[in-house]
Amino acid sequence: MADPSNLFVQEEIRFSTNLRIQAVIAPENSILESIDKYYGSSTGIEAQKFLEAIEMGEEGSVEVMEDADDDLFAEPDQDEDAPAIKLVNLIFQDAISKYVSDIHFEPYEKTFRVRFRQDGILVEYMTPPMNLKSKITARVKLISGMDIAERRLPQDGRIKTKIKLGDKRKMVDMRVSALPCIHGEKIVIRILDKDNLMLDMTRLGFEEQSLEKFQRNIKEPWGIVLVTGPTGSGKTNTLYSAISNLNSEDVNIMTAEHPVEFNLFGINQVNIKEQIGLTFPAALRSFLRQDPNIILVGEIRDFETADIAIKAALTGHMVLSTLHTNDAPSTIARLINMGIEPFLVSSAVRLVVAQRLIRRLCANCKQPAKIPPQTLIDVGFSPEEAKAVQIFEPKGCDKCNGRGYKGRVGLYEVMEIDEELRELVMVGASTAELRLKAKEKGMLTLRMSGIEKIKAGIASIEEVLRETSKM
């Protein structure tokens, strides 16, 4: 109980169960998380009961299916009764129904843990018994097309499956990565659910002036637009939104991705396969012979890819790509660090977008928070805003599973490269100088974008502070 002094509740339980009650204190959020974990959905309850049955049963009853079927959730046959197979299917089904983005299977010396990434945060889902560790790993590798005998090298695979949710069935793609660790292979599955792909740019989280800059620049006839941020910050969604916006009969759009995450009609998508020599540079060279208007490069990770992308941008193509940097101004330094000449960077790059994803406050249960004005000033609010602004914080309800957050929203830092910034890039200005000039020109930093979300009642201060720094 969160409040063991509540004798009325204890008496009610004692009367209902005819048992003696011993109250123990625990934090309210821990109790809510445990309720969600064990009673959150019918599939979750089934998985937990199934685990308990396995722990009481014999290890010898576990088998691995020989043939992988595209439809994991088809009617079970004799082999489908194998515990590892059934448990993997239950985990997948529960993850997809909860809109989980990643599933982690993690082997340790004495435990085997399964975690879900939900709204950007990792939460523990279950700890299957150790005697299922190798069987679950083998099952996932088998259906994702990996070599189950190879346990020493990292492998990548893909699962395409149908899942029944309620009365309807839907197709879901999953990207699988296996990495050898000291106690076994860690497997991470990225769930690519097309229903979660938001192609309407007005709903991603752009501020009005940032969106106007972004839309204007992607419609230019040539140049590079770069989207930057860490893994899982929504870069792919932003790029797909951009090319969907540009997709029409009179435009040839070509993409090189590793791997292709979502299939989009009217766009020519190439899956990069480095093991057979189909690398980003090789694909880009071929693209230039395919009469493209717009080229999307999944990621610029080396000099060769950057060099070809810059040359494509300077010869009449619009190039969209991603880069791993902390913010928009530092992207310029990263390109120069790769070996691209400053005069080429200043000529080719039109716009840089840095982005992060934060959890959105649950609209059903968010509540006003009392924050001292000085704390708000330290976060980045002006003294006038700190006195007048209404801040909200998470509470927790049935609709958000007691977390206080539901869904995610993007923070965007959009730096447009105009003549003055081009001059600074040409003379080798530092990242700090570029940032200062961009802010003078009206660029909203990631922190400022977060403050706008706080003022709109969309985000909490904790979420914005977790993902941004005050610059």
C-alpha positions as CSV (number, residue, x, y, z in Angstrom):
1,M,0.0,0.0,0.0
2,A,1.1,3.6,-0.6
3,D,-0.7,4.5,2.7
4,P,-0.6,1.7,5.3
5,S,-2.4,3.9,7.8
6,N,-5.6,3.6,5.8
7,L,-7.3,1.0,8.1
8,F,-10.7,1.3,6.2
9,V,-9.2,-0.3,3.1
10,Q,-7.5,-3.0,5.1
11,E,-10.7,-3.9,6.8
12,E,-12.5,-4.0,3.4
13,I,-9.9,-6.4,2.0
14,R,-10.0,-8.5,5.2
15,F,-13.8,-8.8,5.0
16,S,-13.8,-9.6,1.3
17,T,-11.0,-12.3,1.5
18,N,-11.5,-13.5,5.0
19,L,-7.7,-13.3,5.4
20,R,-5.5,-11.6,7.9
21,I,-3.9,-8.4,6.3
22,Q,-0.3,-7.4,6.8
23,A,0.2,-3.9,5.3
24,V,3.6,-3.0,3.7
25,I,4.5,0.4,2.4
26,A,5.6,0.9,-1.3
27,P,5.8,4.0,-3.5
28,E,2.5,4.7,-5.4
29,N,4.2,4.8,-8.9
30,S,5.9,1.4,-8.2
31,I,2.6,-0.2,-7.3
32,L,1.0,1.3,-10.5
33,E,3.9,0.0,-12.7
34,S,3.5,-3.5,-11.2
35,I,-0.2,-3.5,-11.8
36,D,0.4,-2.4,-15.4
37,K,3.1,-5.0,-15.8
38,Y,1.1,-8.0,-14.5
39,Y,-2.5,-6.9,-15.3
40,G,-2.0,-4.3,-18.0
41,S,-3.6,-6.3,-20.9
42,S,-5.1,-9.7,-21.5
43,T,-2.0,-10.7,-23.5
44,G,0.3,-9.5,-20.7
45,I,-1.7,-11.6,-18.2
46,E,-1.6,-14.6,-20.5
47,A,2.2,-14.3,-20.9
48,Q,2.7,-14.1,-17.1
49,K,0.5,-17.1,-16.5
50,F,2.3,-18.9,-19.2
51,L,5.6,-18.1,-17.6
52,E,4.4,-19.4,-14.3
53,A,3.3,-22.7,-15.9
54,I,6.7,-23.1,-17.6
55,E,8.5,-22.6,-14.4
56,M,6.5,-25.4,-12.8
57,G,6.9,-27.6,-15.9
58,E,9.8,-29.5,-17.3
59,E,12.6,-28.0,-19.5
60,G,12.4,-31.0,-21.9
61,S,8.9,-29.9,-23.2
62,V,10.5,-26.9,-25.1
63,E,11.2,-27.3,-28.8
64,V,12.2,-24.9,-31.6
65,M,10.2,-24.9,-34.9
66,E,12.2,-26.0,-37.9
67,D,10.3,-23.9,-40.5
68,A,9.8,-20.1,-40.1
69,D,6.3,-19.0,-41.3
70,D,5.6,-15.4,-42.4
71,D,2.4,-15.5,-40.3
72,L,3.7,-15.9,-36.7
73,F,0.2,-15.6,-35.3
74,A,-1.5,-18.2,-37.5
75,E,-3.6,-20.9,-35.9
76,P,-1.2,-23.0,-33.8
77,D,-0.3,-26.4,-35.1
78,Q,1.4,-29.2,-33.1
79,D,4.8,-27.5,-33.0
80,E,3.2,-24.1,-32.0
81,D,2.7,-25.5,-28.5
82,A,6.4,-25.2,-27.8
83,P,6.7,-22.8,-24.9
84,A,9.5,-20.6,-26.5
85,I,7.5,-20.1,-29.6
86,K,4.3,-19.3,-27.8
87,L,6.0,-16.9,-25.4
88,V,7.8,-15.0,-28.3
89,N,4.4,-14.7,-30.1
90,L,2.8,-13.3,-26.9
91,I,5.6,-10.8,-26.3
92,F,5.3,-9.6,-29.9
93,Q,1.5,-9.3,-29.7
94,D,1.6,-7.4,-26.4
95,A,4.4,-5.1,-27.7
96,I,2.5,-4.2,-30.9
97,S,-0.8,-3.6,-29.1
98,K,1.0,-1.3,-26.7
99,Y,2.7,0.7,-29.5
100,V,6.1,-0.3,-28.3
101,S,9.0,0.9,-30.5
102,D,11.7,-1.6,-29.5
103,I,11.9,-5.0,-27.7
104,H,15.1,-5.9,-25.9
105,F,16.0,-9.6,-25.0
106,E,19.0,-9.3,-22.6
107,P,21.0,-12.3,-21.2
108,Y,22.9,-11.9,-17.9
109,E,24.7,-14.3,-15.7
110,K,21.7,-15.3,-13.6
111,T,18.7,-13.7,-15.2
112,F,17.2,-13.2,-18.7
113,R,15.3,-10.0,-19.0
114,V,12.8,-8.6,-21.6
115,R,12.4,-4.9,-21.8
116,F,10.1,-2.6,-23.9
117,R,10.8,0.9,-25.1
118,Q,7.6,2.7,-24.7
119,D,7.3,6.5,-25.6
120,G,11.1,6.6,-25.6
121,I,11.6,5.1,-22.1
122,L,12.8,1.5,-21.4
123,V,10.6,-0.4,-19.0
124,E,11.1,-4.0,-17.7
125,Y,8.4,-6.3,-19.2
126,M,9.3,-9.7,-17.8
127,T,12.1,-12.1,-16.7
128,P,11.6,-15.5,-18.5
129,P,13.2,-18.5,-16.8
130,M,16.9,-19.1,-17.7
131,N,16.1,-22.5,-19.3
132,L,14.3,-20.6,-22.1
133,K,17.1,-18.2,-22.8
134,S,18.7,-20.1,-25.7
135,K,15.4,-21.3,-27.1
136,I,13.9,-17.8,-27.2
137,T,17.1,-16.5,-28.9
138,A,17.1,-19.4,-31.4
139,R,13.4,-18.8,-32.2
140,V,13.9,-15.1,-32.9
141,K,17.0,-15.7,-35.0
142,L,15.2,-18.4,-37.0
143,I,12.2,-16.4,-38.0
144,S,14.3,-13.3,-38.8
145,G,16.4,-15.2,-41.3
146,M,19.7,-15.3,-39.3
147,D,22.2,-18.2,-39.0
148,I,21.3,-19.8,-35.7
149,A,24.6,-21.6,-35.5
150,E,26.6,-18.4,-35.6
151,R,26.9,-17.0,-32.1
152,R,30.2,-15.1,-32.3
153,L,29.4,-12.4,-34.8
154,P,26.7,-9.6,-34.9
155,Q,23.8,-10.4,-37.3
156,D,20.9,-8.4,-38.7
157,G,17.6,-9.8,-39.8
158,R,14.0,-8.9,-40.5
159,I,10.6,-10.4,-39.6
160,K,7.4,-9.7,-41.5
161,T,4.3,-10.9,-39.8
162,K,0.5,-10.5,-39.5
163,I,-1.0,-9.9,-36.1
164,K,-4.6,-10.0,-35.0
165,L,-5.7,-7.0,-32.9
166,G,-9.4,-7.2,-32.0
167,D,-11.3,-8.1,-35.2
168,K,-8.7,-6.9,-37.7
169,R,-5.4,-8.3,-38.8
170,K,-2.5,-6.0,-39.8
171,M,1.0,-6.4,-41.3
172,V,4.0,-5.4,-39.2
173,D,7.6,-5.4,-40.1
174,M,10.3,-5.9,-37.5
175,R,14.1,-5.1,-37.8
176,V,16.2,-7.5,-35.7
177,S,19.8,-7.1,-34.5
178,A,21.7,-9.8,-32.6
179,L,24.9,-8.9,-30.7
180,P,27.2,-11.4,-28.9
181,C,27.7,-10.5,-25.2
182,I,29.6,-12.3,-22.5
183,H,26.5,-14.2,-21.3
184,G,24.8,-14.8,-24.6
185,E,23.3,-12.9,-27.5
186,K,21.4,-9.7,-26.9
187,I,18.6,-9.2,-29.4
188,V,17.0,-5.9,-30.1
189,I,13.8,-5.7,-32.3
190,R,12.7,-2.5,-33.8
191,I,9.0,-2.6,-34.6
192,L,8.2,-0.8,-37.8
193,D,4.4,-0.2,-37.5
194,K,3.2,1.8,-40.5
195,D,0.2,3.0,-38.3
196,N,2.7,4.9,-36.1
197,L,4.3,6.7,-39.1
198,M,3.1,10.3,-39.1
199,L,3.5,11.9,-42.6
200,D,1.6,15.1,-41.8
201,M,4.4,17.6,-41.0
202,T,2.0,20.0,-39.2
203,R,1.6,17.3,-36.5
204,L,5.2,16.4,-35.9
205,G,5.9,19.2,-33.4
206,F,7.5,22.0,-35.6
207,E,6.9,25.5,-34.4
208,E,5.2,27.6,-37.1
209,Q,8.3,29.6,-38.2
210,S,10.5,26.5,-38.2
211,L,8.0,24.5,-40.3
212,E,7.8,27.4,-42.8
213,K,11.6,27.4,-43.2
214,F,11.7,23.6,-43.5
215,Q,9.0,23.4,-46.1
216,R,10.4,26.2,-48.2
217,N,13.9,24.7,-48.4
218,I,12.9,21.1,-49.3
219,K,11.0,22.6,-52.3
220,E,14.2,24.2,-53.7
221,P,15.5,22.7,-56.9
222,W,19.0,21.8,-55.5
223,G,21.0,21.7,-52.3
224,I,21.3,19.6,-49.2
225,V,18.8,19.5,-46.2
226,L,20.2,17.6,-43.2
227,V,18.3,16.2,-40.3
228,T,20.4,15.4,-37.3
229,G,20.0,13.8,-33.9
230,P,20.8,10.6,-32.0
231,T,19.3,7.2,-32.8
232,G,15.6,7.0,-32.1
233,S,15.0,10.8,-32.3
234,G,12.5,10.6,-35.2
235,K,14.8,11.6,-38.1
236,T,13.4,8.9,-40.4
237,N,9.8,10.1,-39.7
238,T,10.8,13.7,-40.6
239,L,12.5,12.7,-43.8
240,Y,9.6,10.4,-44.9
241,S,7.2,13.3,-44.2
242,A,9.3,15.5,-46.4
243,I,9.5,13.1,-49.4
244,S,5.8,12.3,-49.0
245,N,5.1,16.0,-49.2
246,L,7.3,16.3,-52.4
247,N,6.0,13.0,-54.0
248,S,4.2,13.7,-57.3
249,E,4.0,12.3,-60.8
250,D,6.5,14.8,-62.2
251,V,9.2,14.1,-59.7
252,N,11.7,11.2,-59.6
253,I,12.5,10.4,-55.9
254,M,15.2,7.9,-55.1
255,T,16.2,6.7,-51.6
256,A,19.2,4.7,-50.3
257,E,18.5,3.3,-46.8
258,H,20.0,0.8,-44.4
259,P,17.5,-0.8,-44.2
260,V,14.3,0.5,-45.9
261,E,12.0,1.0,-42.9
262,F,8.7,1.7,-44.7
263,N,7.6,1.2,-48.3
264,L,6.1,4.3,-49.8
265,F,4.2,4.3,-53.1
266,G,5.8,6.3,-56.0
267,I,9.3,6.4,-54.4
268,N,12.2,4.2,-55.6
269,Q,13.8,2.8,-52.5
270,V,17.1,0.9,-52.4
271,N,18.1,-1.4,-49.6
272,I,21.8,-1.0,-48.8
273,K,23.7,-4.4,-48.5
274,E,27.3,-3.7,-47.7
275,Q,28.2,-7.4,-47.7
276,I,27.7,-7.6,-51.5
277,G,29.2,-4.2,-52.2
278,L,26.0,-2.2,-52.4
279,T,27.1,0.6,-50.2
280,F,25.8,4.2,-49.9
281,P,28.5,5.6,-52.3
282,A,27.8,2.8,-54.9
283,A,24.0,3.5,-54.7
284,L,24.5,7.2,-55.0
285,R,26.7,6.9,-58.1
286,S,24.0,4.7,-59.7
287,F,21.3,7.2,-58.7
288,L,23.0,10.0,-60.7
289,R,22.6,7.8,-63.8
290,Q,18.9,7.3,-63.1
291,D,17.7,10.9,-63.8
292,P,16.7,11.8,-60.2
293,N,15.1,15.0,-59.0
294,I,15.3,14.2,-55.2
295,I,17.7,11.9,-53.5
296,L,17.4,10.6,-49.9
297,V,20.5,9.2,-48.3
298,G,19.7,7.2,-45.1
299,E,22.9,8.4,-43.4
300,I,26.1,10.3,-44.2
301,R,28.7,8.4,-42.2
302,D,31.9,8.8,-44.2
303,F,33.8,11.2,-46.5
304,E,32.9,9.3,-49.7
305,T,29.2,9.4,-49.1
306,A,29.4,13.1,-48.0
307,D,31.5,13.9,-51.1
308,I,29.1,12.4,-53.6
309,A,26.0,13.9,-51.8
310,I,27.6,17.4,-52.0
311,K,28.5,17.0,-55.7
312,A,24.9,15.8,-56.4
313,A,23.5,18.8,-54.6
314,L,25.8,21.2,-56.6
315,T,24.7,19.6,-59.9
316,G,21.0,20.3,-59.7
317,H,19.6,17.7,-57.3
318,M,17.8,18.1,-53.9
319,V,19.5,15.8,-51.4
320,L,17.9,14.9,-48.0
321,S,20.0,13.0,-45.5
322,T,20.8,12.4,-41.8
323,L,23.8,12.9,-39.6
324,H,24.6,12.1,-36.0
325,T,25.3,15.5,-34.2
326,N,24.2,17.1,-31.0
327,D,22.6,20.3,-32.5
328,A,22.2,22.1,-35.8
329,P,25.3,24.4,-35.7
330,S,27.7,21.5,-34.9
331,T,26.6,19.7,-38.1
332,I,28.8,22.1,-40.2
333,A,31.9,21.3,-38.1
334,R,31.1,17.6,-38.5
335,L,31.0,17.8,-42.3
336,I,34.3,19.8,-42.3
337,N,35.8,17.2,-39.9
338,M,34.8,14.5,-42.4
339,G,37.0,16.1,-45.0
340,I,34.6,18.3,-47.0
341,E,36.0,21.7,-47.9
342,P,34.3,24.7,-46.1
343,F,33.5,26.4,-49.5
344,L,31.6,23.2,-50.7
345,V,29.7,23.0,-47.4
346,S,28.7,26.6,-47.5
347,S,27.6,26.3,-51.2
348,A,25.6,23.0,-50.9
349,V,24.0,23.0,-47.4
350,R,20.6,24.9,-47.4
351,L,19.2,23.9,-44.0
352,V,20.0,21.8,-41.0
353,V,17.4,20.4,-38.6
354,A,18.3,19.1,-35.2
355,Q,15.6,17.1,-33.4
356,R,14.7,15.2,-30.3
357,L,11.6,13.3,-29.2
358,I,10.0,13.8,-25.7
359,R,7.0,12.3,-24.1
360,R,3.8,14.1,-24.5
361,L,1.8,14.9,-21.3
362,C,-1.5,12.8,-21.1
363,A,-4.2,15.3,-22.0
364,N,-6.7,13.4,-19.8
365,C,-4.9,13.7,-16.5
366,K,-2.2,16.4,-16.6
367,Q,-2.4,18.7,-13.6
368,P,-1.1,22.2,-12.9
369,A,2.3,22.3,-11.2
370,K,3.7,24.9,-8.7
371,I,7.2,25.8,-9.8
372,P,9.1,28.7,-8.3
373,P,9.6,31.6,-10.8
374,Q,13.4,31.4,-10.3
375,T,13.5,27.7,-11.3
376,L,11.6,28.6,-14.5
377,I,14.1,31.5,-15.2
378,D,17.0,28.9,-14.8
379,V,15.3,26.6,-17.3
380,G,15.1,29.4,-19.9
381,F,11.9,31.4,-19.4
382,S,12.0,35.2,-19.3
383,P,11.2,36.8,-15.9
384,E,7.8,38.0,-17.3
385,E,7.0,34.5,-18.6
386,A,8.1,32.9,-15.3
387,K,5.4,34.9,-13.4
388,A,2.6,34.4,-15.8
389,V,3.0,30.9,-17.4
390,Q,0.9,27.9,-16.4
391,I,3.0,24.8,-16.0
392,F,1.6,21.2,-16.1
393,E,3.0,18.0,-14.7
394,P,2.1,14.3,-15.1
395,K,-0.4,12.6,-12.8
396,G,-1.4,9.2,-14.2
397,C,-4.8,7.7,-15.2
398,D,-6.3,4.6,-16.9
399,K,-5.8,6.1,-20.4
400,C,-2.0,6.4,-20.0
401,N,-1.5,3.3,-17.8
402,G,-0.7,5.5,-14.8
403,R,2.4,7.0,-16.4
404,G,1.1,10.5,-16.9
405,Y,2.5,10.5,-20.5
406,K,0.9,9.3,-23.8
407,G,2.6,9.5,-27.1
408,R,5.6,11.6,-28.2
409,V,6.2,15.0,-29.8
410,G,9.3,16.4,-31.5
411,L,11.6,19.3,-30.5
412,Y,13.1,21.0,-33.5
413,E,16.1,23.4,-34.1
414,V,16.0,24.7,-37.7
415,M,19.1,26.5,-38.9
416,E,18.7,28.1,-42.4
417,I,22.0,28.8,-44.1
418,D,21.7,32.3,-45.5
419,E,24.4,34.6,-47.0
420,E,25.8,35.8,-43.6
421,L,26.0,32.2,-42.3
422,R,27.6,31.1,-45.6
423,E,30.3,33.7,-45.1
424,L,31.0,32.5,-41.5
425,V,31.3,28.9,-42.7
426,M,33.7,30.0,-45.5
427,V,36.1,31.7,-43.0
428,G,36.0,28.7,-40.6
429,A,33.8,30.2,-37.9
430,S,33.4,28.1,-34.7
431,T,30.2,26.3,-33.8
432,A,29.6,28.9,-31.0
433,E,29.8,31.7,-33.5
434,L,27.4,30.0,-35.9
435,R,25.0,29.3,-33.1
436,L,25.1,33.0,-32.0
437,K,24.5,34.3,-35.5
438,A,21.7,31.8,-36.2
439,K,19.9,32.8,-32.9
440,E,20.2,36.4,-34.0
441,K,18.5,35.4,-37.2
442,G,15.6,33.9,-35.2
443,M,16.6,30.3,-34.9
444,L,14.8,28.5,-32.0
445,T,17.2,26.2,-30.2
446,L,16.1,22.7,-29.0
447,R,15.6,24.2,-25.4
448,M,13.5,27.1,-26.8
449,S,11.4,24.6,-28.8
450,G,10.9,22.7,-25.5
451,I,9.9,25.8,-23.7
452,E,7.3,26.5,-26.4
453,K,5.9,23.0,-25.7
454,I,5.8,23.6,-22.0
455,K,3.9,26.9,-22.5
456,A,1.4,25.1,-24.7
457,G,0.8,22.5,-21.9
458,I,2.1,19.6,-24.2
459,A,5.3,18.8,-22.2
460,S,6.6,18.7,-18.7
461,I,9.8,20.5,-17.5
462,E,11.4,17.2,-16.6
463,E,11.1,15.9,-20.2
464,V,12.5,19.0,-21.8
465,L,15.5,19.1,-19.3
466,R,16.1,15.4,-20.0
467,E,16.6,15.9,-23.8
468,T,18.0,19.5,-24.1
469,S,20.8,21.7,-22.7
470,K,20.7,25.4,-22.1
471,M,22.7,27.0,-24.9
